Amino acid sequence: MKPSIRILLAVAAATVATVPAQSSAFTAGTVTAIAPDDGLNIRKWPGANSKIIDVYLLGEPISLTGRCKNIITNVSFRIDGGGSAAWKYAKMKKANVWCQVMTDAAELGWARGTYIWPE
């Protein structure tokens, strides 16, 4: 093998080794606080006028990406770190907070945080 190829491979291997790993895990949640005959709309973007891409029923499991956003203040925050479910829900249930979810069809969408209990 030529020395230039060996150097290139060594640099590539070193670069790969120093890249931090990205977490691909989702935070589990359960649909809550809706009427038994109602559904939680999952929307394309965080907002009540955005297109509905899915609907979840009371008690159904739902996957959260961990990202939530207050659409009035435009402040984003994460709920996938430490802390109890009650602490996370206290942040999620505030007015105008939407949380990003992954639907069963593997599509990213948004739901009002107040209707999801994080596990």
SULPE-V228653 format. One record per run of one state. SS is the DSSP state (~ for helix, > for strand, _ for the rest). FROM is the first residue (numbers start at 1). TO is the last residue. If there is no record, write none. Layout:
# SULPE-V228653
ss=SS from=FROM to=TO
ss=SS from=FROM to=TO
This chain:
# SULPE-V228653
ss=_ from=1 to=2
ss=~ from=3 to=18
ss=_ from=19 to=26
ss=> from=27 to=31
ss=_ from=32 to=38
ss=> from=39 to=43
ss=_ from=44 to=51
ss=> from=52 to=57
ss=_ from=58 to=60
ss=> from=61 to=70
ss=_ from=71 to=74
ss=> from=75 to=78
ss=_ from=79 to=84
ss=~ from=85 to=92
ss=_ from=93 to=96
ss=> from=97 to=102
ss=_ from=103 to=107
ss=> from=108 to=112
ss=~ from=113 to=115
ss=> from=116 to=118
ss=_ from=119 to=119
